[in-house]
Amino acid sequence: MTRVAMLAWSAGMGLLLGFFGGLAVLAVLVIARELGLVPARFAERYQQAALIALLVVVPVLGAVLGFLEGRAKLD
């Protein structure tokens, strides 16, 4: 496996794991909202921001961490 392939594989797996992690946290927040543990007004106000953060920011951070892990493996 070449150096570039190792870095791409690590970054891709970090992106995928970050996406699944974001989905899991989003599912917990939706369940908490439906059970009434989170006030409806709070949930409506921050729903869009939480969706973007969990489905975009978390996977990107996972990709960056995966890339750094790949660099550590190659050193």
FENHU-V945488 format. One record per backbone hydrogen bond with DSSP energy under -0.5 kcal/mol. NH is the residue of the N-H (numbers start at 0). CO is the residue of the C=O. E is the energy in kcal/mol with one decimal. If there is no record, write none. Layout:
NH | CO | E
NH | CO | E
This chain:
5 | 1 | -2.2
6 | 2 | -2.2
7 | 3 | -2.7
8 | 4 | -2.6
9 | 5 | -2.3
10 | 6 | -2.4
11 | 7 | -2.6
12 | 8 | -2.4
13 | 9 | -2.1
14 | 10 | -2.2
15 | 11 | -2.4
16 | 12 | -2.7
17 | 13 | -2.3
18 | 14 | -2.1
19 | 15 | -2.3
20 | 16 | -2.5
21 | 17 | -2.4
22 | 18 | -2.3
23 | 19 | -2.2
24 | 20 | -2.2
25 | 21 | -2.4
26 | 22 | -2.4
27 | 23 | -2.0
28 | 24 | -2.2
29 | 25 | -2.3
30 | 26 | -2.4
31 | 27 | -2.4
32 | 28 | -2.2
33 | 29 | -2.4
34 | 30 | -2.0
35 | 32 | -0.8
36 | 31 | -2.4
37 | 31 | -0.9
42 | 38 | -2.3
43 | 39 | -2.5
44 | 40 | -1.8
45 | 41 | -2.0
46 | 42 | -0.7
49 | 45 | -2.3
50 | 46 | -2.2
51 | 47 | -2.3
52 | 48 | -2.5
53 | 49 | -2.7
54 | 50 | -2.0
55 | 51 | -1.7
56 | 51 | -1.2
57 | 52 | -2.0
59 | 55 | -1.9
60 | 56 | -2.6
61 | 57 | -2.2
62 | 58 | -2.3
63 | 59 | -2.4
64 | 60 | -2.6
65 | 61 | -2.5
66 | 62 | -2.5
67 | 63 | -2.4
68 | 64 | -2.2
69 | 65 | -2.4
70 | 66 | -2.2
71 | 67 | -2.1
72 | 68 | -2.2
73 | 69 | -1.6
74 | 70 | -1.2
